[in-house]
Amino acid sequence: MKHHLNPKLKEKYYKILDIASEMFFEKGFAKTNLVDIVQKTGGSLTTLYKIFHSKEELFETILRQQGEKFCKQLSSLPDIQGDDLEDALIQYGIQFYYFYNSEFSYKIFKLLIQEREAVSDILMKVINSQNTNRFVMDILKQNYPHFTEEDIQFYTNAFLALLRKDLFYILTNQQKPTKAEVHKKVEKIVYLFLFGISKKP
């Protein structure tokens, strides 16, 4: 959010984000232009440029807005250490699951497949800047202080890869799982990550 905007422009800011989001996902990134957005939101192209300098910045802002929601969810997780490592990863995994299976994420994945060249750089810029995997890295550092930074990064990526595997029920048209089923699935993934399949009783 651009905090320097006056109240009138702030109202316009949110309206533009809502309309632009709909148009990007309906028409695609390449076929959506700022003139079309202005026609739906009202006002002028000059006003839009006072808020967003380009179509790319507008799209990036939409992505950041959703990423910030995920970060806010993560920030509500308790600071768990020691014996609670398993619980901490389960809580993270559940939040991760619902975020990546949201309707918005589905639309982003679809757009990425259709217009990879146009949107992939913008998407990666947002992902890298928000660093939503920081929670996992921090909790691993707390519990495994002897690990190198390279170790932490490797195991964080491995854990996230396990979470992503077979989680996209929206993409495969599977029936939406219940909360209990999500918890059980994430619990199994965390157990596999921490203890390995051979140690399971």
FENVEN-V215995 format. One line per field, one symbol per residue. psi: psi as a letter, one per 30 degrees, with the letter a starting at -180 (. if undefined). burial: I if it has 24 or more other C-alpha atoms within 12 Angstrom, else O. A space follows every 50 residues. Layout:
psi->???
burial->???
//
This chain:
psi->kjffkleeeeeeeeeeeeeeeeeefefleefkleeeeeeeflaleeeeff ekfleeeeeeeeeeeeeeeeeeeeffkljklbfgeeeeeeeeeeeeeeef gleeeeeeeeeeeeheeefeeeeeeeeeefhfgeeeeeeeeefiffklee eeeeeeeeeeeeefkgfifefgglkklleeeeeeeeeeeeeeeeflfffk .
burial->OOOOOOOOOOOIIIOIIOIIIIIIIOOIIOOIIIOOIIOOIOOOOOOIOO IIOOIIIIIIIIIIIIIOOIIOOIOOOOOIOOOOIIIIIIIIIIIIIIII IOOIIOIIIOIIOOOOOOIIOIIOOIOOOOOIIOIIIIIIIOOOOOOOOO OIOOIIOOIIOIIOOOIIOIOOOOOOOOOOOIIOIIIIIIIOIIOOOOOO O
//
